[in-house]
Amino acid sequence: MKKTLKTAVLLALAMMMGGSVYAQVVETTTYDDGSSYTGQRNGKGKRDGHGILNYANGDRYEGEWKKDFQTGEGTYTFANGIVYKGTFEKNIAKGHGVITMPNGVVIEGEWTNMGNGTGIMTWPDGTRYEGGFINGAPQGQGTKTWPNGDRYEGNFVQGHMSGQGTLTTTRGVSYTGNWHNDQFEGKGKYVAADGSVMEGTFHAGKFQN
């Protein structure tokens, strides 16, 4: 069951075609699950054109629709404050888009699905990551730079420096080797600012032998 209320008939653009006037009907529909849609529909009653879908859980989508699917440019706002603005294809956030987190972190990229693909993440303090993403977290090969000029280039797992990578700092310190959860772990080479070298096995960020 659903309840539909026609809120306007000529609210959208009316187009002159072949001497006839075609008007887009705008309706508000409330569904049994508590969600509601306000927007345009096509001649078959499908959501088509511009519309707003308010979900029962507090999520909200506003943007373009095509044959009942979120398709085209739109903005999806989650109840937890995360906002995605970009392109959609059949209800999937696909293509170019920007994800804004409540803490001020911004991720802009090219997505196969929201947060999956390649992009650039920036933090409010100026820290920046560029590379692969899975579920909105850095994953795979990427580069992270800090405001002080330090730079890490290598592998990431669930947002952490893990796998093979190289850290170069503006203090003249560098480390090339294996990482785990942002710490030196496994085989690696550490070069101190004074030029001294430690090469071998590291554990929890400390040289072992």
Backbone as CSV, one residue per row, in Angstrom:
resi,resn,N_x,N_y,N_z,CA_x,CA_y,CA_z,C_x,C_y,C_z
1,MET,0.844,-1.201,0.000,0.000,0.000,0.000,0.878,1.250,0.000
2,LYS,0.416,2.225,-0.717,1.085,3.511,-0.690,0.038,4.595,-0.887
3,LYS,0.310,5.745,-0.327,-0.589,6.874,-0.478,0.102,7.933,-1.306
4,THR,-0.605,8.421,-2.318,-0.019,9.396,-3.230,-0.851,10.661,-3.243
5,LEU,-0.157,11.796,-3.141,-0.812,13.090,-3.185,-0.168,13.917,-4.275
6,LYS,-0.966,14.360,-5.239,-0.447,15.228,-6.292,-0.331,16.640,-5.728
7,THR,0.908,17.089,-5.550,1.131,18.396,-4.942,1.207,19.514,-5.971
8,ALA,1.531,19.194,-7.202,1.603,20.212,-8.246,1.570,19.552,-9.597
9,VAL,1.040,20.258,-10.565,0.994,19.734,-11.921,1.943,20.504,-12.825
10,LEU,2.051,21.787,-12.633,2.906,22.617,-13.484,4.052,23.224,-12.677
11,LEU,4.496,22.511,-11.648,5.585,23.018,-10.839,6.902,22.972,-11.592
12,ALA,7.071,21.942,-12.402,8.296,21.809,-13.197,8.127,22.526,-14.521
13,LEU,9.141,22.397,-15.362,9.092,23.058,-16.658,8.054,22.413,-17.551
14,ALA,7.271,23.222,-18.252,6.372,22.732,-19.281,7.052,22.975,-20.618
15,MET,7.080,21.950,-21.432,7.798,22.044,-22.695,6.821,22.048,-23.864
16,MET,7.077,22.926,-24.817,6.274,22.976,-26.027,6.876,22.028,-27.055
17,MET,6.111,21.031,-27.458,6.590,20.063,-28.438,5.464,19.790,-29.434
18,GLY,5.696,20.124,-30.688,4.705,19.882,-31.723,3.393,20.610,-31.486
19,GLY,3.477,21.749,-30.835,2.268,22.528,-30.606,1.496,22.115,-29.375
20,SER,1.932,21.036,-28.690,1.246,20.574,-27.492,2.087,20.879,-26.261
21,VAL,1.445,21.052,-25.127,2.139,21.341,-23.882,2.228,20.068,-23.046
22,TYR,3.456,19.736,-22.631,3.660,18.570,-21.778,4.145,19.060,-20.419
23,ALA,3.454,18.725,-19.353,3.824,19.169,-18.013,4.251,17.975,-17.162
24,GLN,5.266,18.164,-16.364,5.743,17.105,-15.488,4.966,17.157,-14.176
25,VAL,4.342,16.056,-13.814,3.574,15.981,-12.581,4.507,15.741,-11.403
26,VAL,4.318,16.480,-10.332,5.080,16.300,-9.103,4.140,15.749,-8.045
27,GLU,4.556,14.654,-7.410,3.697,13.990,-6.439,4.466,13.695,-5.160
28,THR,3.722,13.558,-4.070,4.282,13.068,-2.816,3.653,11.727,-2.510
29,THR,4.501,10.718,-2.337,4.032,9.363,-2.061,4.621,8.884,-0.746
30,THR,3.768,8.380,0.144,4.213,7.800,1.410,4.030,6.289,1.341
31,TYR,5.091,5.548,1.680,5.078,4.099,1.581,4.868,3.457,2.953
32,ASP,4.502,2.185,2.939,4.207,1.473,4.181,5.420,1.362,5.107
33,ASP,6.638,1.383,4.536,7.825,1.246,5.379,8.221,2.550,6.074
34,GLY,7.439,3.622,5.840,7.713,4.904,6.474,8.497,5.868,5.620
35,SER,8.971,5.433,4.464,9.692,6.323,3.560,8.706,7.134,2.726
36,SER,9.186,8.196,2.128,8.320,9.033,1.290,9.117,9.617,0.138
37,TYR,8.429,9.807,-0.979,9.046,10.382,-2.182,8.235,11.586,-2.625
38,THR,8.946,12.683,-2.887,8.327,13.874,-3.445,9.089,14.253,-4.697
39,GLY,8.425,14.230,-5.849,9.127,14.577,-7.064,8.365,14.245,-8.314
40,GLN,9.077,14.228,-9.396,8.483,14.043,-10.712,8.325,12.556,-11.037
41,ARG,7.347,12.271,-11.877,7.108,10.922,-12.376,6.845,11.009,-13.875
42,ASN,7.068,9.877,-14.549,6.767,9.864,-15.974,5.333,9.417,-16.209
43,GLY,4.962,9.263,-17.470,3.588,8.911,-17.811,3.148,7.563,-17.293
44,LYS,4.113,6.698,-16.936,3.788,5.372,-16.409,3.800,5.333,-14.886
45,GLY,3.968,6.508,-14.280,3.943,6.586,-12.826,5.265,6.301,-12.154
46,LYS,6.307,6.058,-12.922,7.615,5.781,-12.335,8.318,7.086,-11.967
47,ARG,9.102,7.034,-10.905,9.873,8.204,-10.500,10.860,8.550,-11.614
48,ASP,10.753,9.757,-12.122,11.529,10.135,-13.302,11.675,11.646,-13.323
49,GLY,12.919,12.119,-13.394,13.159,13.557,-13.312,13.827,13.877,-11.990
50,HIS,13.445,14.981,-11.377,14.029,15.371,-10.089,13.108,14.937,-8.950
51,GLY,13.708,14.390,-7.880,12.893,13.981,-6.755,13.686,13.793,-5.483
52,ILE,12.957,13.714,-4.376,13.550,13.532,-3.051,12.948,12.295,-2.413
53,LEU,13.815,11.378,-1.963,13.366,10.194,-1.247,13.877,10.272,0.176
54,ASN,12.953,10.343,1.131,13.289,10.320,2.543,13.060,8.906,3.067
55,TYR,14.139,8.274,3.529,14.047,6.907,4.028,13.565,6.895,5.479
56,ALA,12.987,5.779,5.870,12.485,5.643,7.238,13.618,5.698,8.265
57,ASN,14.834,5.295,7.860,15.964,5.282,8.797,16.647,6.636,8.939
58,GLY,16.148,7.656,8.232,16.728,8.995,8.321,17.624,9.369,7.166
59,ASP,17.973,8.414,6.300,18.748,8.730,5.094,17.880,9.547,4.132
60,ARG,18.554,10.242,3.217,17.818,11.083,2.262,18.580,11.148,0.939
61,TYR,17.857,10.976,-0.155,18.441,11.161,-1.484,17.685,12.272,-2.190
62,GLU,18.421,13.203,-2.778,17.822,14.255,-3.595,18.604,14.359,-4.885
63,GLY,17.901,14.221,-6.002,18.592,14.304,-7.279,17.769,13.764,-8.413
64,GLU,18.476,13.272,-9.424,17.825,12.828,-10.653,17.403,11.356,-10.569
65,TRP,16.296,11.070,-11.237,15.748,9.720,-11.320,15.491,9.361,-12.776
66,LYS,15.541,8.071,-13.070,15.179,7.586,-14.390,14.522,6.216,-14.249
67,LYS,13.262,6.152,-14.614,12.492,4.904,-14.579,12.587,4.222,-13.218
68,ASP,12.367,4.986,-12.162,12.330,4.502,-10.774,13.702,4.283,-10.150
69,PHE,14.783,4.581,-10.878,16.128,4.407,-10.338,16.797,5.758,-10.098
70,GLN,17.596,5.843,-9.038,18.443,7.008,-8.811,19.545,6.960,-9.866
71,THR,19.427,7.824,-10.863,20.352,7.819,-11.996,20.627,9.256,-12.428
72,GLY,21.909,9.617,-12.482,22.283,10.981,-12.823,22.941,11.653,-11.626
73,GLU,22.855,12.973,-11.561,23.469,13.720,-10.464,22.552,13.723,-9.248
74,GLY,23.149,13.506,-8.081,22.336,13.511,-6.869,23.183,13.635,-5.618
75,THR,22.488,13.812,-4.491,23.134,13.899,-3.182,22.464,12.916,-2.235
76,TYR,23.268,12.044,-1.631,22.752,11.083,-0.658,23.315,11.460,0.707
77,THR,22.415,11.760,1.646,22.811,12.129,2.997,22.421,11.012,3.954
78,PHE,23.406,10.435,4.627,23.141,9.374,5.590,22.712,9.976,6.925
79,ALA,21.966,9.205,7.678,21.490,9.676,8.982,22.650,9.978,9.929
80,ASN,23.806,9.331,9.714,24.970,9.559,10.583,25.786,10.782,10.181
81,GLY,25.350,11.499,9.149,26.013,12.740,8.758,26.939,12.642,7.570
82,ILE,27.224,11.433,7.089,28.052,11.276,5.886,27.251,11.719,4.666
83,VAL,27.891,12.474,3.773,27.214,12.987,2.582,27.989,12.587,1.338
84,TYR,27.279,12.023,0.360,27.870,11.737,-0.946,27.174,12.603,-1.986
85,LYS,27.974,13.305,-2.785,27.435,14.130,-3.859,28.159,13.767,-5.143
86,GLY,27.382,13.304,-6.129,28.003,12.898,-7.373,27.034,12.193,-8.281
87,THR,27.542,11.276,-9.083,26.701,10.592,-10.059,26.230,9.240,-9.515
88,PHE,25.047,8.853,-9.992,24.438,7.582,-9.620,24.044,6.830,-10.885
89,GLU,24.039,5.511,-10.776,23.580,4.664,-11.870,22.766,3.510,-11.282
90,LYS,21.470,3.551,-11.510,20.548,2.521,-11.010,20.746,2.274,-9.520
91,ASN,20.637,3.354,-8.746,20.696,3.331,-7.279,22.101,3.082,-6.718
92,ILE,23.116,3.057,-7.577,24.494,2.868,-7.126,25.268,4.164,-7.336
93,ALA,25.966,4.607,-6.284,26.819,5.787,-6.397,28.034,5.406,-7.225
94,LYS,27.980,5.704,-8.510,28.979,5.228,-9.463,29.441,6.373,-10.346
95,GLY,30.757,6.456,-10.556,31.305,7.543,-11.347,31.987,8.549,-10.440
96,HIS,32.033,9.805,-10.860,32.712,10.834,-10.066,31.831,11.278,-8.910
97,GLY,32.446,11.372,-7.717,31.680,11.826,-6.566,32.558,12.251,-5.412
98,VAL,31.953,13.001,-4.491,32.659,13.519,-3.316,31.947,13.029,-2.065
99,ILE,32.715,12.422,-1.154,32.193,11.958,0.128,32.719,12.890,1.207
100,THR,31.810,13.444,2.018,32.199,14.328,3.110,31.803,13.682,4.435
101,MET,32.776,13.524,5.316,32.547,12.913,6.621,32.193,13.977,7.661
102,PRO,31.497,13.596,8.732,31.166,14.555,9.795,32.397,15.184,10.444
103,ASN,33.543,14.472,10.432,34.759,15.008,11.053,35.555,15.921,10.128
104,GLY,35.017,16.203,8.949,35.672,17.121,8.022,36.545,16.466,6.979
105,VAL,36.720,15.152,7.044,37.490,14.442,6.025,36.694,14.415,4.718
106,VAL,37.374,14.677,3.607,36.730,14.713,2.288,37.446,13.736,1.359
107,ILE,36.647,12.915,0.653,37.206,11.966,-0.316,36.560,12.241,-1.670
108,GLU,37.387,12.533,-2.643,36.889,12.770,-4.004,37.517,11.740,-4.927
109,GLY,36.671,11.075,-5.725,37.238,10.057,-6.580,36.332,9.565,-7.666
110,GLU,36.789,8.519,-8.311,36.029,7.824,-9.340,35.645,6.464,-8.770
111,TRP,34.342,6.217,-8.658,33.871,5.069,-7.905,33.143,4.041,-8.766
112,THR,33.415,2.753,-8.487,32.591,1.677,-9.046,31.367,1.482,-8.165
113,ASN,31.503,1.869,-6.916,30.434,1.939,-5.927,30.969,2.879,-4.861
114,MET,30.110,3.590,-4.187,30.555,4.619,-3.260,31.714,4.160,-2.365
115,GLY,32.862,4.862,-2.455,34.007,4.551,-1.615,34.884,3.435,-2.125
116,ASN,34.557,2.886,-3.299,35.363,1.821,-3.899,35.884,2.292,-5.257
117,GLY,37.194,2.416,-5.359,37.789,2.921,-6.602,39.089,3.627,-6.299
118,THR,39.328,4.742,-6.958,40.538,5.531,-6.723,40.146,6.970,-6.450
119,GLY,40.930,7.630,-5.580,40.583,9.001,-5.263,41.603,9.670,-4.377
120,ILE,41.197,10.815,-3.837,42.045,11.634,-2.971,41.284,11.914,-1.677
121,MET,41.933,11.616,-0.565,41.358,11.898,0.753,42.158,13.022,1.398
122,THR,41.453,14.012,1.923,42.125,15.112,2.618,41.532,15.265,4.013
123,TRP,42.404,15.518,4.976,42.003,15.731,6.363,41.989,17.230,6.660
124,PRO,41.256,17.650,7.688,41.206,19.079,8.028,42.578,19.693,8.317
125,ASP,43.537,18.875,8.804,44.862,19.427,9.125,45.782,19.518,7.910
126,GLY,45.289,19.094,6.726,46.088,19.183,5.516,46.731,17.880,5.083
127,THR,46.614,16.822,5.897,47.124,15.514,5.485,46.362,15.054,4.249
128,ARG,47.072,14.357,3.353,46.463,13.999,2.071,46.878,12.582,1.665
129,TYR,45.909,11.831,1.164,46.182,10.495,0.640,45.636,10.413,-0.779
130,GLU,46.412,9.800,-1.651,45.971,9.593,-3.028,46.254,8.150,-3.431
131,GLY,45.218,7.439,-3.873,45.408,6.047,-4.263,44.105,5.279,-4.280
132,GLY,44.191,3.983,-4.003,43.024,3.116,-4.051,42.211,3.157,-2.770
133,PHE,40.921,2.814,-2.913,40.011,2.783,-1.769,39.132,1.538,-1.832
134,ILE,38.817,1.006,-0.655,37.770,0.005,-0.515,36.926,0.396,0.687
135,ASN,35.632,0.527,0.469,34.697,0.926,1.528,35.115,2.225,2.213
136,GLY,35.640,3.153,1.424,35.989,4.466,1.953,37.311,4.542,2.693
137,ALA,38.066,3.444,2.736,39.361,3.438,3.421,40.481,3.197,2.417
138,PRO,41.648,3.844,2.613,42.784,3.592,1.732,43.128,2.106,1.679
139,GLN,43.268,1.587,0.467,43.544,0.161,0.274,44.328,-0.007,-1.021
140,GLY,45.417,-0.799,-0.939,46.249,-0.999,-2.113,47.344,0.044,-2.184
141,GLN,47.821,0.323,-3.388,48.919,1.269,-3.566,48.429,2.712,-3.432
142,GLY,49.235,3.506,-2.705,48.867,4.902,-2.541,50.005,5.717,-1.964
143,THR,49.768,7.017,-1.883,50.755,7.951,-1.338,50.079,8.831,-0.298
144,LYS,50.716,8.938,0.870,50.189,9.789,1.933,51.226,10.837,2.286
145,THR,50.811,12.089,2.352,51.705,13.183,2.715,51.122,13.933,3.900
146,TRP,52.002,14.431,4.756,51.610,15.165,5.947,51.936,16.646,5.779
147,PRO,51.307,17.512,6.566,51.551,18.954,6.438,53.013,19.347,6.619
148,ASN,53.784,18.558,7.393,55.193,18.905,7.612,56.105,18.461,6.476
149,GLY,55.511,17.822,5.442,56.294,17.407,4.290,56.697,15.948,4.281
150,ASP,56.469,15.231,5.387,56.766,13.798,5.405,55.898,13.080,4.367
151,ARG,56.431,11.962,3.834,55.724,11.293,2.742,55.915,9.776,2.833
152,TYR,54.800,9.053,2.674,54.852,7.594,2.607,54.282,7.165,1.266
153,GLU,54.999,6.268,0.616,54.521,5.733,-0.650,54.626,4.212,-0.591
154,GLY,53.482,3.548,-0.769,53.502,2.096,-0.690,52.105,1.515,-0.537
155,ASN,52.026,0.403,0.178,50.769,-0.331,0.292,49.998,0.053,1.557
156,PHE,48.665,0.016,1.413,47.762,0.284,2.533,46.777,-0.870,2.676
157,VAL,46.398,-1.148,3.927,45.361,-2.146,4.213,44.394,-1.536,5.223
158,GLN,43.140,-1.388,4.819,42.091,-0.823,5.682,42.523,0.496,6.321
159,GLY,43.146,1.342,5.504,43.511,2.672,5.957,44.868,2.782,6.627
160,HIS,45.549,1.649,6.847,46.837,1.668,7.535,47.978,1.348,6.578
161,MET,49.152,1.889,6.880,50.352,1.555,6.135,50.703,0.119,6.476
162,SER,50.495,-0.779,5.546,50.757,-2.208,5.748,51.231,-2.814,4.440
163,GLY,52.300,-3.629,4.526,52.901,-4.178,3.323,54.195,-3.447,3.018
164,GLN,54.605,-3.462,1.783,55.856,-2.804,1.388,55.625,-1.308,1.170
165,GLY,56.567,-0.499,1.701,56.446,0.939,1.508,57.681,1.686,1.953
166,THR,57.731,2.956,1.563,58.863,3.819,1.904,58.373,5.100,2.546
167,LEU,58.945,5.410,3.706,58.664,6.667,4.395,59.886,7.562,4.279
168,THR,59.663,8.788,3.835,60.733,9.773,3.751,60.312,11.006,4.527
169,THR,61.156,11.450,5.462,60.790,12.607,6.275,61.668,13.811,5.919
170,THR,61.192,14.983,6.287,61.937,16.217,6.041,63.123,16.351,6.996
171,ARG,63.200,15.483,7.994,64.325,15.498,8.949,65.504,14.689,8.432
172,GLY,65.322,14.065,7.249,66.395,13.274,6.677,66.336,11.809,7.047
173,VAL,65.273,11.394,7.750,65.089,9.991,8.129,64.281,9.287,7.046
174,SER,64.640,8.019,6.764,63.861,7.251,5.800,63.795,5.789,6.235
175,TYR,62.732,5.131,5.824,62.594,3.693,6.079,61.961,3.063,4.851
176,THR,62.589,1.995,4.368,62.045,1.229,3.253,61.963,-0.231,3.674
177,GLY,60.781,-0.794,3.571,60.628,-2.189,3.961,59.189,-2.544,4.233
178,ASN,59.003,-3.502,5.109,57.668,-3.996,5.406,57.035,-3.239,6.577
179,TRP,55.714,-3.069,6.492,54.944,-2.358,7.509,53.757,-3.213,7.948
180,HIS,53.267,-2.889,9.160,52.011,-3.480,9.631,51.342,-2.490,10.575
181,ASN,50.129,-2.094,10.226,49.371,-1.138,11.052,50.197,0.096,11.420
182,ASP,50.828,0.699,10.416,51.551,1.968,10.539,52.886,1.850,11.284
183,GLN,53.375,0.638,11.510,54.652,0.459,12.177,55.595,-0.396,11.331
184,PHE,56.916,-0.202,11.538,57.896,-1.054,10.866,57.682,-2.481,11.367
185,GLU,57.574,-3.419,10.453,57.334,-4.814,10.848,57.872,-5.743,9.771
186,GLY,58.905,-6.505,10.122,59.512,-7.396,9.147,60.828,-6.842,8.638
187,LYS,61.202,-7.230,7.450,62.471,-6.817,6.868,62.408,-5.361,6.403
188,GLY,63.481,-4.624,6.715,63.505,-3.236,6.284,64.841,-2.569,6.484
189,LYS,64.951,-1.367,5.962,66.173,-0.579,6.075,65.823,0.809,6.582
190,TYR,66.459,1.179,7.695,66.216,2.479,8.334,67.471,3.325,8.225
191,VAL,67.310,4.523,7.721,68.438,5.454,7.606,68.138,6.651,8.501
192,ALA,69.018,6.870,9.486,68.830,7.979,10.418,69.304,9.298,9.807
193,ALA,68.973,10.383,10.485,69.324,11.710,9.985,70.837,11.903,9.885
194,ASP,71.589,11.210,10.743,73.051,11.342,10.709,73.707,10.416,9.697
195,GLY,72.887,9.653,8.950,73.412,8.777,7.921,73.644,7.345,8.365
196,SER,73.523,7.072,9.665,73.702,5.703,10.148,72.556,4.832,9.647
197,VAL,72.850,3.537,9.463,71.888,2.626,8.841,71.618,1.417,9.740
198,MET,70.350,1.053,9.852,69.956,-0.197,10.502,69.180,-1.003,9.465
199,GLU,69.700,-2.162,9.148,69.051,-2.999,8.142,68.892,-4.408,8.685
200,GLY,67.672,-4.910,8.606,67.404,-6.241,9.136,65.941,-6.412,9.458
201,THR,65.679,-6.942,10.656,64.303,-7.245,11.052,63.806,-6.230,12.078
202,PHE,62.575,-5.764,11.864,61.932,-4.826,12.783,60.657,-5.469,13.339
203,HIS,60.320,-5.065,14.581,59.073,-5.534,15.175,58.463,-4.394,15.979
204,ALA,57.190,-4.113,15.717,56.461,-3.041,16.403,57.232,-1.729,16.364
205,GLY,57.883,-1.475,15.223,58.579,-0.223,15.017,60.008,-0.189,15.550
206,LYS,60.480,-1.278,16.153,61.812,-1.290,16.742,62.723,-2.298,16.026
207,PHE,64.002,-1.920,15.898,64.972,-2.776,15.237,65.311,-3.966,16.127
208,GLN,65.312,-5.155,15.543,65.597,-6.376,16.308,67.022,-6.872,16.090
209,ASN,67.438,-6.990,14.865,68.795,-7.433,14.566,69.115,-7.135,13.103
